[in-house]
Amino acid sequence: PTPAVCGLPKTEAYNFILENEGYNRKYYSGIIGWLNPDGITNLYVNLRCMNISGNTATLFAGGGILPSSEANSEWEETQHKMNTMRKCLETVNR
């Protein structure tokens, strides 16, 4: 996965996540795009996901942590991502 999903250095970040995170990343990220075996394929990493089950929506947002990242600004960015998803839900519930 990209650094936005796993981190860098990749092997060390991946092992750290497996040993310390403690939850399933099933909806942490995904792939969006169009796969065209006979033409141009465009795939993108999705860092905003939602699982809807009955009347419950669970939101997931990834944070691309880089060496220059600051924890507070990364947290704020994640909150902004969640606000976008919340607004989508508010629109549906009107």
C-alpha positions, 0 to 999 in steps of 0.5 A, spaced: 500 500 500 501 507 499 504 511 505 497 514 506 495 507 508 501 503 511 506 508 512 514 508 511 519 505 511 513 500 509 515 493 512 517 497 519 510 501 519 506 494 517 509 490 522 508 496 527 500 496 525 499 489 526 503 489 533 499 495 536 493 497 532 488 492 535 483 493 530 481 490 523 482 495 517 477 492 513 474 499 511 480 504 512 482 505 505 480 502 498 481 503 491 476 507 486 477 507 479 476 504 472 479 498 470 480 497 463 484 491 460 483 494 453 485 501 454 487 506 460 486 504 467 485 509 472 485 507 480 486 512 486 487 510 493 480 512 497 482 514 504 474 515 506 470 509 507 463 508 510 460 502 512 452 502 513 449 497 516 441 498 518 441 504 521 448 505 523 453 508 519 461 507 521 466 512 518 473 511 517 478 515 514 486 514 513 491 519 515 497 519 511 503 520 516 509 523 513 516 524 516 514 532 516 507 531 519 505 534 525 500 530 529 495 536 531 494 538 523 494 530 521 488 529 526 484 536 524 485 533 517 482 527 519 476 531 522 475 534 516 475 528 512 469 525 517 465 532 516 465 531 509 462 524 510 457 526 516 454 532 511 453 526 506 449 523 511 445 529 513 443 530 506 440 523 506 437 524 512 433 530 511 
